[in-house]
Amino acid sequence: TLAQSILEALPLAMERGVQSSEATHLCQMHQEWIQLYWPTYHKEAHLALCRMYTEDSRFTAYYDKVKTGAAQFLFDAMAIYLT
């Protein structure tokens, strides 16, 4: 699934950095995944959602189960990708 592909892509993207092609691909997948569920897509709302991943321990745990710091990395990468 796309959600699983995102989790699998996180560690390599984290190794390569927020401005890497791997991070860009991760962000593209995350955007595609969000657009499956949102009838209207806005970059600002998407970034706010990713910020919530770092502020809500339930979401942080979901991403950080892959690698510690993954939720923060995803937010940082999305902040670059969406601006």
PyMOL Python script that loads the backbone (N, CA, C, O; Angstrom):
from pymol import cmd

cmd.read_pdbstr("""\
ATOM      1  N   THR A   1       0.835  -1.190   0.000  1.00  0.00           N
ATOM      2  CA  THR A   1       0.000   0.000   0.000  1.00  0.00           C
ATOM      3  C   THR A   1       0.879   1.253   0.000  1.00  0.00           C
ATOM      4  O   THR A   1       2.070   1.198   0.306  1.00  0.00           O
ATOM      5  N   LEU A   2       0.277   2.350  -0.341  1.00  0.00           N
ATOM      6  CA  LEU A   2       1.000   3.618  -0.369  1.00  0.00           C
ATOM      7  C   LEU A   2       1.470   4.018   1.025  1.00  0.00           C
ATOM      8  O   LEU A   2       2.583   4.518   1.187  1.00  0.00           O
ATOM      9  N   ALA A   3       0.629   3.802   2.025  1.00  0.00           N
ATOM     10  CA  ALA A   3       1.012   4.132   3.405  1.00  0.00           C
ATOM     11  C   ALA A   3       2.240   3.330   3.827  1.00  0.00           C
ATOM     12  O   ALA A   3       3.141   3.868   4.469  1.00  0.00           O
ATOM     13  N   GLN A   4       2.279   2.061   3.475  1.00  0.00           N
ATOM     14  CA  GLN A   4       3.426   1.221   3.807  1.00  0.00           C
ATOM     15  C   GLN A   4       4.663   1.664   3.036  1.00  0.00           C
ATOM     16  O   GLN A   4       5.767   1.648   3.580  1.00  0.00           O
ATOM     17  N   SER A   5       4.495   2.056   1.783  1.00  0.00           N
ATOM     18  CA  SER A   5       5.624   2.536   0.980  1.00  0.00           C
ATOM     19  C   SER A   5       6.238   3.787   1.582  1.00  0.00           C
ATOM     20  O   SER A   5       7.453   3.977   1.530  1.00  0.00           O
ATOM     21  N   ILE A   6       5.401   4.639   2.153  1.00  0.00           N
ATOM     22  CA  ILE A   6       5.893   5.856   2.808  1.00  0.00           C
ATOM     23  C   ILE A   6       6.766   5.478   4.006  1.00  0.00           C
ATOM     24  O   ILE A   6       7.863   6.008   4.178  1.00  0.00           O
ATOM     25  N   LEU A   7       6.268   4.564   4.823  1.00  0.00           N
ATOM     26  CA  LEU A   7       7.036   4.137   5.996  1.00  0.00           C
ATOM     27  C   LEU A   7       8.351   3.483   5.581  1.00  0.00           C
ATOM     28  O   LEU A   7       9.380   3.691   6.224  1.00  0.00           O
ATOM     29  N   GLU A   8       8.321   2.705   4.526  1.00  0.00           N
ATOM     30  CA  GLU A   8       9.537   2.030   4.058  1.00  0.00           C
ATOM     31  C   GLU A   8      10.549   3.007   3.473  1.00  0.00           C
ATOM     32  O   GLU A   8      11.755   2.768   3.540  1.00  0.00           O
ATOM     33  N   ALA A   9      10.063   4.109   2.900  1.00  0.00           N
ATOM     34  CA  ALA A   9      10.951   5.092   2.274  1.00  0.00           C
ATOM     35  C   ALA A   9      11.599   6.033   3.289  1.00  0.00           C
ATOM     36  O   ALA A   9      12.622   6.651   2.992  1.00  0.00           O
ATOM     37  N   LEU A  10      11.023   6.146   4.466  1.00  0.00           N
ATOM     38  CA  LEU A  10      11.506   7.106   5.459  1.00  0.00           C
ATOM     39  C   LEU A  10      12.971   6.919   5.863  1.00  0.00           C
ATOM     40  O   LEU A  10      13.716   7.899   5.850  1.00  0.00           O
ATOM     41  N   PRO A  11      13.419   5.717   6.219  1.00  0.00           N
ATOM     42  CA  PRO A  11      14.805   5.591   6.691  1.00  0.00           C
ATOM     43  C   PRO A  11      15.853   6.043   5.666  1.00  0.00           C
ATOM     44  O   PRO A  11      16.803   6.740   6.023  1.00  0.00           O
ATOM     45  N   LEU A  12      15.689   5.659   4.416  1.00  0.00           N
ATOM     46  CA  LEU A  12      16.653   6.062   3.392  1.00  0.00           C
ATOM     47  C   LEU A  12      16.593   7.566   3.160  1.00  0.00           C
ATOM     48  O   LEU A  12      17.628   8.218   3.018  1.00  0.00           O
ATOM     49  N   ALA A  13      15.393   8.111   3.122  1.00  0.00           N
ATOM     50  CA  ALA A  13      15.253   9.558   2.950  1.00  0.00           C
ATOM     51  C   ALA A  13      15.933  10.294   4.101  1.00  0.00           C
ATOM     52  O   ALA A  13      16.579  11.322   3.895  1.00  0.00           O
ATOM     53  N   MET A  14      15.784   9.762   5.309  1.00  0.00           N
ATOM     54  CA  MET A  14      16.424  10.384   6.469  1.00  0.00           C
ATOM     55  C   MET A  14      17.940  10.333   6.351  1.00  0.00           C
ATOM     56  O   MET A  14      18.628  11.290   6.709  1.00  0.00           O
ATOM     57  N   GLU A  15      18.456   9.228   5.854  1.00  0.00           N
ATOM     58  CA  GLU A  15      19.905   9.107   5.637  1.00  0.00           C
ATOM     59  C   GLU A  15      20.412  10.135   4.636  1.00  0.00           C
ATOM     60  O   GLU A  15      21.485  10.713   4.809  1.00  0.00           O
ATOM     61  N   ARG A  16      19.636  10.352   3.601  1.00  0.00           N
ATOM     62  CA  ARG A  16      20.076  11.211   2.497  1.00  0.00           C
ATOM     63  C   ARG A  16      19.822  12.695   2.745  1.00  0.00           C
ATOM     64  O   ARG A  16      20.493  13.541   2.154  1.00  0.00           O
ATOM     65  N   GLY A  17      18.864  13.022   3.610  1.00  0.00           N
ATOM     66  CA  GLY A  17      18.613  14.420   3.961  1.00  0.00           C
ATOM     67  C   GLY A  17      17.340  14.991   3.357  1.00  0.00           C
ATOM     68  O   GLY A  17      16.797  14.453   2.392  1.00  0.00           O
ATOM     69  N   VAL A  18      16.873  16.093   3.940  1.00  0.00           N
ATOM     70  CA  VAL A  18      15.570  16.672   3.558  1.00  0.00           C
ATOM     71  C   VAL A  18      15.536  17.223   2.138  1.00  0.00           C
ATOM     72  O   VAL A  18      14.457  17.388   1.569  1.00  0.00           O
ATOM     73  N   GLN A  19      16.688  17.508   1.562  1.00  0.00           N
ATOM     74  CA  GLN A  19      16.694  18.057   0.208  1.00  0.00           C
ATOM     75  C   GLN A  19      17.097  17.025  -0.842  1.00  0.00           C
ATOM     76  O   GLN A  19      17.360  17.378  -1.992  1.00  0.00           O
ATOM     77  N   SER A  20      17.145  15.758  -0.453  1.00  0.00           N
ATOM     78  CA  SER A  20      17.547  14.696  -1.372  1.00  0.00           C
ATOM     79  C   SER A  20      16.399  14.290  -2.296  1.00  0.00           C
ATOM     80  O   SER A  20      15.236  14.605  -2.044  1.00  0.00           O
ATOM     81  N   SER A  21      16.746  13.602  -3.347  1.00  0.00           N
ATOM     82  CA  SER A  21      15.718  13.084  -4.256  1.00  0.00           C
ATOM     83  C   SER A  21      14.847  12.051  -3.535  1.00  0.00           C
ATOM     84  O   SER A  21      13.661  11.921  -3.839  1.00  0.00           O
ATOM     85  N   GLU A  22      15.426  11.323  -2.590  1.00  0.00           N
ATOM     86  CA  GLU A  22      14.652  10.351  -1.815  1.00  0.00           C
ATOM     87  C   GLU A  22      13.600  11.057  -0.954  1.00  0.00           C
ATOM     88  O   GLU A  22      12.474  10.576  -0.828  1.00  0.00           O
ATOM     89  N   ALA A  23      13.966  12.187  -0.370  1.00  0.00           N
ATOM     90  CA  ALA A  23      13.005  12.955   0.427  1.00  0.00           C
ATOM     91  C   ALA A  23      11.909  13.526  -0.461  1.00  0.00           C
ATOM     92  O   ALA A  23      10.738  13.536  -0.079  1.00  0.00           O
ATOM     93  N   THR A  24      12.281  13.996  -1.629  1.00  0.00           N
ATOM     94  CA  THR A  24      11.281  14.520  -2.564  1.00  0.00           C
ATOM     95  C   THR A  24      10.296  13.429  -2.955  1.00  0.00           C
ATOM     96  O   THR A  24       9.087  13.662  -2.997  1.00  0.00           O
ATOM     97  N   HIS A  25      10.811  12.244  -3.239  1.00  0.00           N
ATOM     98  CA  HIS A  25       9.939  11.120  -3.595  1.00  0.00           C
ATOM     99  C   HIS A  25       9.018  10.762  -2.426  1.00  0.00           C
ATOM    100  O   HIS A  25       7.833  10.495  -2.627  1.00  0.00           O
ATOM    101  N   LEU A  26       9.558  10.756  -1.215  1.00  0.00           N
ATOM    102  CA  LEU A  26       8.764  10.511  -0.017  1.00  0.00           C
ATOM    103  C   LEU A  26       7.623  11.525   0.084  1.00  0.00           C
ATOM    104  O   LEU A  26       6.479  11.156   0.351  1.00  0.00           O
ATOM    105  N   CYS A  27       7.937  12.782  -0.129  1.00  0.00           N
ATOM    106  CA  CYS A  27       6.930  13.848  -0.044  1.00  0.00           C
ATOM    107  C   CYS A  27       5.872  13.702  -1.136  1.00  0.00           C
ATOM    108  O   CYS A  27       4.688  13.939  -0.893  1.00  0.00           O
ATOM    109  N   GLN A  28       6.289  13.319  -2.313  1.00  0.00           N
ATOM    110  CA  GLN A  28       5.337  13.099  -3.411  1.00  0.00           C
ATOM    111  C   GLN A  28       4.364  11.976  -3.054  1.00  0.00           C
ATOM    112  O   GLN A  28       3.162  12.080  -3.294  1.00  0.00           O
ATOM    113  N   MET A  29       4.903  10.904  -2.479  1.00  0.00           N
ATOM    114  CA  MET A  29       4.033   9.791  -2.072  1.00  0.00           C
ATOM    115  C   MET A  29       3.070  10.231  -0.973  1.00  0.00           C
ATOM    116  O   MET A  29       1.894   9.868  -0.987  1.00  0.00           O
ATOM    117  N   HIS A  30       3.575  11.014  -0.022  1.00  0.00           N
ATOM    118  CA  HIS A  30       2.713  11.465   1.074  1.00  0.00           C
ATOM    119  C   HIS A  30       1.607  12.368   0.536  1.00  0.00           C
ATOM    120  O   HIS A  30       0.460  12.268   0.973  1.00  0.00           O
ATOM    121  N   GLN A  31       1.935  13.234  -0.395  1.00  0.00           N
ATOM    122  CA  GLN A  31       0.930  14.109  -1.003  1.00  0.00           C
ATOM    123  C   GLN A  31      -0.119  13.273  -1.744  1.00  0.00           C
ATOM    124  O   GLN A  31      -1.318  13.523  -1.623  1.00  0.00           O
ATOM    125  N   GLU A  32       0.333  12.303  -2.494  1.00  0.00           N
ATOM    126  CA  GLU A  32      -0.596  11.428  -3.224  1.00  0.00           C
ATOM    127  C   GLU A  32      -1.508  10.694  -2.242  1.00  0.00           C
ATOM    128  O   GLU A  32      -2.708  10.565  -2.487  1.00  0.00           O
ATOM    129  N   TRP A  33      -0.947  10.214  -1.135  1.00  0.00           N
ATOM    130  CA  TRP A  33      -1.713   9.491  -0.129  1.00  0.00           C
ATOM    131  C   TRP A  33      -2.775  10.393   0.504  1.00  0.00           C
ATOM    132  O   TRP A  33      -3.924   9.982   0.666  1.00  0.00           O
ATOM    133  N   ILE A  34      -2.392  11.612   0.858  1.00  0.00           N
ATOM    134  CA  ILE A  34      -3.338  12.559   1.462  1.00  0.00           C
ATOM    135  C   ILE A  34      -4.457  12.900   0.475  1.00  0.00           C
ATOM    136  O   ILE A  34      -5.621  12.998   0.863  1.00  0.00           O
ATOM    137  N   GLN A  35      -4.107  13.076  -0.781  1.00  0.00           N
ATOM    138  CA  GLN A  35      -5.107  13.443  -1.784  1.00  0.00           C
ATOM    139  C   GLN A  35      -6.131  12.335  -2.030  1.00  0.00           C
ATOM    140  O   GLN A  35      -7.213  12.592  -2.557  1.00  0.00           O
ATOM    141  N   LEU A  36      -5.793  11.118  -1.651  1.00  0.00           N
ATOM    142  CA  LEU A  36      -6.771  10.029  -1.754  1.00  0.00           C
ATOM    143  C   LEU A  36      -7.937  10.238  -0.792  1.00  0.00           C
ATOM    144  O   LEU A  36      -9.048   9.772  -1.044  1.00  0.00           O
ATOM    145  N   TYR A  37      -7.680  10.940   0.308  1.00  0.00           N
ATOM    146  CA  TYR A  37      -8.674  11.081   1.369  1.00  0.00           C
ATOM    147  C   TYR A  37      -9.276  12.478   1.477  1.00  0.00           C
ATOM    148  O   TYR A  37     -10.337  12.652   2.077  1.00  0.00           O
ATOM    149  N   TRP A  38      -8.619  13.455   0.910  1.00  0.00           N
ATOM    150  CA  TRP A  38      -9.114  14.829   1.001  1.00  0.00           C
ATOM    151  C   TRP A  38      -9.786  15.219  -0.313  1.00  0.00           C
ATOM    152  O   TRP A  38      -9.143  15.198  -1.363  1.00  0.00           O
ATOM    153  N   PRO A  39     -11.065  15.574  -0.270  1.00  0.00           N
ATOM    154  CA  PRO A  39     -11.747  15.973  -1.511  1.00  0.00           C
ATOM    155  C   PRO A  39     -11.170  17.269  -2.103  1.00  0.00           C
ATOM    156  O   PRO A  39     -11.166  17.456  -3.320  1.00  0.00           O
ATOM    157  N   THR A  40     -10.693  18.142  -1.241  1.00  0.00           N
ATOM    158  CA  THR A  40     -10.051  19.383  -1.683  1.00  0.00           C
ATOM    159  C   THR A  40      -8.686  19.451  -1.020  1.00  0.00           C
ATOM    160  O   THR A  40      -8.576  19.341   0.201  1.00  0.00           O
ATOM    161  N   TYR A  41      -7.649  19.633  -1.825  1.00  0.00           N
ATOM    162  CA  TYR A  41      -6.285  19.627  -1.309  1.00  0.00           C
ATOM    163  C   TYR A  41      -5.732  21.041  -1.239  1.00  0.00           C
ATOM    164  O   TYR A  41      -5.859  21.818  -2.185  1.00  0.00           O
ATOM    165  N   HIS A  42      -5.114  21.366  -0.103  1.00  0.00           N
ATOM    166  CA  HIS A  42      -4.424  22.643   0.070  1.00  0.00           C
ATOM    167  C   HIS A  42      -3.064  22.369   0.697  1.00  0.00           C
ATOM    168  O   HIS A  42      -2.972  21.648   1.690  1.00  0.00           O
ATOM    169  N   LYS A  43      -2.024  22.933   0.131  1.00  0.00           N
ATOM    170  CA  LYS A  43      -0.671  22.731   0.643  1.00  0.00           C
ATOM    171  C   LYS A  43      -0.555  23.155   2.101  1.00  0.00           C
ATOM    172  O   LYS A  43       0.103  22.485   2.897  1.00  0.00           O
ATOM    173  N   GLU A  44      -1.197  24.277   2.453  1.00  0.00           N
ATOM    174  CA  GLU A  44      -1.106  24.794   3.812  1.00  0.00           C
ATOM    175  C   GLU A  44      -1.700  23.801   4.815  1.00  0.00           C
ATOM    176  O   GLU A  44      -1.139  23.585   5.889  1.00  0.00           O
ATOM    177  N   ALA A  45      -2.829  23.204   4.458  1.00  0.00           N
ATOM    178  CA  ALA A  45      -3.470  22.222   5.338  1.00  0.00           C
ATOM    179  C   ALA A  45      -2.607  20.969   5.450  1.00  0.00           C
ATOM    180  O   ALA A  45      -2.511  20.366   6.520  1.00  0.00           O
ATOM    181  N   HIS A  46      -1.988  20.585   4.354  1.00  0.00           N
ATOM    182  CA  HIS A  46      -1.115  19.411   4.368  1.00  0.00           C
ATOM    183  C   HIS A  46       0.075  19.641   5.301  1.00  0.00           C
ATOM    184  O   HIS A  46       0.434  18.767   6.090  1.00  0.00           O
ATOM    185  N   LEU A  47       0.672  20.808   5.204  1.00  0.00           N
ATOM    186  CA  LEU A  47       1.804  21.121   6.073  1.00  0.00           C
ATOM    187  C   LEU A  47       1.365  21.181   7.538  1.00  0.00           C
ATOM    188  O   LEU A  47       2.100  20.740   8.422  1.00  0.00           O
ATOM    189  N   ALA A  48       0.185  21.716   7.798  1.00  0.00           N
ATOM    190  CA  ALA A  48      -0.338  21.758   9.170  1.00  0.00           C
ATOM    191  C   ALA A  48      -0.550  20.339   9.700  1.00  0.00           C
ATOM    192  O   ALA A  48      -0.295  20.072  10.874  1.00  0.00           O
ATOM    193  N   LEU A  49      -1.010  19.442   8.850  1.00  0.00           N
ATOM    194  CA  LEU A  49      -1.168  18.047   9.249  1.00  0.00           C
ATOM    195  C   LEU A  49       0.178  17.443   9.620  1.00  0.00           C
ATOM    196  O   LEU A  49       0.300  16.759  10.636  1.00  0.00           O
ATOM    197  N   CYS A  50       1.174  17.695   8.806  1.00  0.00           N
ATOM    198  CA  CYS A  50       2.518  17.172   9.087  1.00  0.00           C
ATOM    199  C   CYS A  50       3.093  17.777  10.361  1.00  0.00           C
ATOM    200  O   CYS A  50       3.822  17.102  11.088  1.00  0.00           O
ATOM    201  N   ARG A  51       2.776  19.040  10.642  1.00  0.00           N
ATOM    202  CA  ARG A  51       3.203  19.646  11.905  1.00  0.00           C
ATOM    203  C   ARG A  51       2.558  18.910  13.076  1.00  0.00           C
ATOM    204  O   ARG A  51       3.189  18.689  14.110  1.00  0.00           O
ATOM    205  N   MET A  52       1.297  18.536  12.898  1.00  0.00           N
ATOM    206  CA  MET A  52       0.603  17.801  13.949  1.00  0.00           C
ATOM    207  C   MET A  52       1.299  16.468  14.234  1.00  0.00           C
ATOM    208  O   MET A  52       1.286  15.996  15.370  1.00  0.00           O
ATOM    209  N   TYR A  53       1.901  15.865  13.220  1.00  0.00           N
ATOM    210  CA  TYR A  53       2.635  14.615  13.433  1.00  0.00           C
ATOM    211  C   TYR A  53       3.732  14.796  14.482  1.00  0.00           C
ATOM    212  O   TYR A  53       4.072  13.851  15.194  1.00  0.00           O
ATOM    213  N   THR A  54       4.281  15.993  14.579  1.00  0.00           N
ATOM    214  CA  THR A  54       5.353  16.257  15.545  1.00  0.00           C
ATOM    215  C   THR A  54       4.806  16.704  16.902  1.00  0.00           C
ATOM    216  O   THR A  54       5.532  16.687  17.896  1.00  0.00           O
ATOM    217  N   GLU A  55       3.551  17.097  16.950  1.00  0.00           N
ATOM    218  CA  GLU A  55       2.974  17.655  18.172  1.00  0.00           C
ATOM    219  C   GLU A  55       2.052  16.687  18.911  1.00  0.00           C
ATOM    220  O   GLU A  55       1.801  16.856  20.104  1.00  0.00           O
ATOM    221  N   ASP A  56       1.559  15.696  18.221  1.00  0.00           N
ATOM    222  CA  ASP A  56       0.650  14.724  18.818  1.00  0.00           C
ATOM    223  C   ASP A  56       1.412  13.404  18.957  1.00  0.00           C
ATOM    224  O   ASP A  56       1.852  12.824  17.964  1.00  0.00           O
ATOM    225  N   SER A  57       1.562  12.943  20.181  1.00  0.00           N
ATOM    226  CA  SER A  57       2.398  11.771  20.450  1.00  0.00           C
ATOM    227  C   SER A  57       1.917  10.516  19.722  1.00  0.00           C
ATOM    228  O   SER A  57       2.720   9.630  19.428  1.00  0.00           O
ATOM    229  N   ARG A  58       0.633  10.429  19.432  1.00  0.00           N
ATOM    230  CA  ARG A  58       0.125   9.254  18.713  1.00  0.00           C
ATOM    231  C   ARG A  58       0.668   9.213  17.292  1.00  0.00           C
ATOM    232  O   ARG A  58       1.075   8.156  16.809  1.00  0.00           O
ATOM    233  N   PHE A  59       0.676  10.360  16.625  1.00  0.00           N
ATOM    234  CA  PHE A  59       1.207  10.420  15.259  1.00  0.00           C
ATOM    235  C   PHE A  59       2.727  10.310  15.259  1.00  0.00           C
ATOM    236  O   PHE A  59       3.311   9.670  14.384  1.00  0.00           O
ATOM    237  N   THR A  60       3.362  10.938  16.245  1.00  0.00           N
ATOM    238  CA  THR A  60       4.821  10.835  16.346  1.00  0.00           C
ATOM    239  C   THR A  60       5.219   9.370  16.500  1.00  0.00           C
ATOM    240  O   THR A  60       6.160   8.913  15.851  1.00  0.00           O
ATOM    241  N   ALA A  61       4.519   8.640  17.343  1.00  0.00           N
ATOM    242  CA  ALA A  61       4.823   7.222  17.558  1.00  0.00           C
ATOM    243  C   ALA A  61       4.629   6.412  16.278  1.00  0.00           C
ATOM    244  O   ALA A  61       5.402   5.494  16.002  1.00  0.00           O
ATOM    245  N   TYR A  62       3.605   6.744  15.499  1.00  0.00           N
ATOM    246  CA  TYR A  62       3.346   6.023  14.251  1.00  0.00           C
ATOM    247  C   TYR A  62       4.541   6.132  13.303  1.00  0.00           C
ATOM    248  O   TYR A  62       4.976   5.127  12.740  1.00  0.00           O
ATOM    249  N   TYR A  63       5.066   7.322  13.127  1.00  0.00           N
ATOM    250  CA  TYR A  63       6.194   7.515  12.211  1.00  0.00           C
ATOM    251  C   TYR A  63       7.523   7.123  12.854  1.00  0.00           C
ATOM    252  O   TYR A  63       8.392   6.556  12.191  1.00  0.00           O
ATOM    253  N   ASP A  64       7.680   7.420  14.123  1.00  0.00           N
ATOM    254  CA  ASP A  64       8.956   7.142  14.793  1.00  0.00           C
ATOM    255  C   ASP A  64       9.178   5.655  15.060  1.00  0.00           C
ATOM    256  O   ASP A  64      10.277   5.253  15.443  1.00  0.00           O
ATOM    257  N   LYS A  65       8.137   4.828  14.861  1.00  0.00           N
ATOM    258  CA  LYS A  65       8.343   3.387  15.002  1.00  0.00           C
ATOM    259  C   LYS A  65       9.288   2.884  13.908  1.00  0.00           C
ATOM    260  O   LYS A  65       9.929   1.845  14.066  1.00  0.00           O
ATOM    261  N   VAL A  66       9.370   3.619  12.810  1.00  0.00           N
ATOM    262  CA  VAL A  66      10.262   3.268  11.716  1.00  0.00           C
ATOM    263  C   VAL A  66      11.695   3.645  12.074  1.00  0.00           C
ATOM    264  O   VAL A  66      12.628   2.864  11.889  1.00  0.00           O
ATOM    265  N   LYS A  67      11.846   4.867  12.593  1.00  0.00           N
ATOM    266  CA  LYS A  67      13.159   5.372  12.999  1.00  0.00           C
ATOM    267  C   LYS A  67      12.919   6.622  13.847  1.00  0.00           C
ATOM    268  O   LYS A  67      12.108   7.475  13.487  1.00  0.00           O
ATOM    269  N   THR A  68      13.606   6.723  14.942  1.00  0.00           N
ATOM    270  CA  THR A  68      13.448   7.882  15.821  1.00  0.00           C
ATOM    271  C   THR A  68      13.722   9.167  15.039  1.00  0.00           C
ATOM    272  O   THR A  68      14.732   9.286  14.345  1.00  0.00           O
ATOM    273  N   GLY A  69      12.811  10.114  15.164  1.00  0.00           N
ATOM    274  CA  GLY A  69      12.950  11.386  14.467  1.00  0.00           C
ATOM    275  C   GLY A  69      12.236  11.421  13.122  1.00  0.00           C
ATOM    276  O   GLY A  69      12.285  12.434  12.426  1.00  0.00           O
ATOM    277  N   ALA A  70      11.580  10.338  12.751  1.00  0.00           N
ATOM    278  CA  ALA A  70      10.943  10.269  11.432  1.00  0.00           C
ATOM    279  C   ALA A  70       9.807  11.279  11.273  1.00  0.00           C
ATOM    280  O   ALA A  70       9.658  11.872  10.204  1.00  0.00           O
ATOM    281  N   ALA A  71       9.023  11.479  12.299  1.00  0.00           N
ATOM    282  CA  ALA A  71       7.922  12.443  12.205  1.00  0.00           C
ATOM    283  C   ALA A  71       8.462  13.850  11.969  1.00  0.00           C
ATOM    284  O   ALA A  71       7.943  14.587  11.129  1.00  0.00           O
ATOM    285  N   GLN A  72       9.489  14.216  12.699  1.00  0.00           N
ATOM    286  CA  GLN A  72      10.099  15.540  12.514  1.00  0.00           C
ATOM    287  C   GLN A  72      10.724  15.650  11.133  1.00  0.00           C
ATOM    288  O   GLN A  72      10.611  16.687  10.480  1.00  0.00           O
ATOM    289  N   PHE A  73      11.375  14.598  10.691  1.00  0.00           N
ATOM    290  CA  PHE A  73      11.980  14.605   9.356  1.00  0.00           C
ATOM    291  C   PHE A  73      10.906  14.804   8.291  1.00  0.00           C
ATOM    292  O   PHE A  73      11.079  15.609   7.375  1.00  0.00           O
ATOM    293  N   LEU A  74       9.802  14.073   8.408  1.00  0.00           N
ATOM    294  CA  LEU A  74       8.730  14.207   7.420  1.00  0.00           C
ATOM    295  C   LEU A  74       8.205  15.639   7.387  1.00  0.00           C
ATOM    296  O   LEU A  74       7.983  16.197   6.312  1.00  0.00           O
ATOM    297  N   PHE A  75       8.007  16.230   8.555  1.00  0.00           N
ATOM    298  CA  PHE A  75       7.558  17.624   8.587  1.00  0.00           C
ATOM    299  C   PHE A  75       8.583  18.538   7.925  1.00  0.00           C
ATOM    300  O   PHE A  75       8.216  19.387   7.112  1.00  0.00           O
ATOM    301  N   ASP A  76       9.849  18.379   8.259  1.00  0.00           N
ATOM    302  CA  ASP A  76      10.897  19.235   7.696  1.00  0.00           C
ATOM    303  C   ASP A  76      10.983  19.073   6.175  1.00  0.00           C
ATOM    304  O   ASP A  76      11.129  20.055   5.447  1.00  0.00           O
ATOM    305  N   ALA A  77      10.893  17.839   5.708  1.00  0.00           N
ATOM    306  CA  ALA A  77      10.955  17.581   4.263  1.00  0.00           C
ATOM    307  C   ALA A  77       9.726  18.164   3.559  1.00  0.00           C
ATOM    308  O   ALA A  77       9.841  18.756   2.486  1.00  0.00           O
ATOM    309  N   MET A  78       8.559  17.993   4.168  1.00  0.00           N
ATOM    310  CA  MET A  78       7.333  18.526   3.563  1.00  0.00           C
ATOM    311  C   MET A  78       7.356  20.054   3.542  1.00  0.00           C
ATOM    312  O   MET A  78       6.847  20.667   2.603  1.00  0.00           O
ATOM    313  N   ALA A  79       7.941  20.672   4.565  1.00  0.00           N
ATOM    314  CA  ALA A  79       8.035  22.132   4.596  1.00  0.00           C
ATOM    315  C   ALA A  79       8.829  22.638   3.396  1.00  0.00           C
ATOM    316  O   ALA A  79       8.499  23.680   2.829  1.00  0.00           O
ATOM    317  N   ILE A  80       9.859  21.916   3.011  1.00  0.00           N
ATOM    318  CA  ILE A  80      10.649  22.286   1.832  1.00  0.00           C
ATOM    319  C   ILE A  80       9.874  21.982   0.565  1.00  0.00           C
ATOM    320  O   ILE A  80       9.789  22.817  -0.336  1.00  0.00           O
ATOM    321  N   TYR A  81       9.310  20.785   0.497  1.00  0.00           N
ATOM    322  CA  TYR A  81       8.590  20.325  -0.699  1.00  0.00           C
ATOM    323  C   TYR A  81       7.373  21.201  -1.010  1.00  0.00           C
ATOM    324  O   TYR A  81       7.104  21.484  -2.177  1.00  0.00           O
ATOM    325  N   LEU A  82       6.648  21.625   0.001  1.00  0.00           N
ATOM    326  CA  LEU A  82       5.388  22.345  -0.220  1.00  0.00           C
ATOM    327  C   LEU A  82       5.563  23.860  -0.364  1.00  0.00           C
ATOM    328  O   LEU A  82       4.586  24.571  -0.603  1.00  0.00           O
ATOM    329  N   THR A  83       6.789  24.360  -0.221  1.00  0.00           N
ATOM    330  CA  THR A  83       6.969  25.799  -0.357  1.00  0.00           C
ATOM    331  C   THR A  83       7.802  26.144  -1.578  1.00  0.00           C
ATOM    332  O   THR A  83       8.051  27.320  -1.843  1.00  0.00           O
TER     333      THR A  83
END
""", "prot")
cmd.dss("prot")
cmd.show_as("cartoon", "prot")
cmd.util.cbc("prot")
cmd.orient("prot")
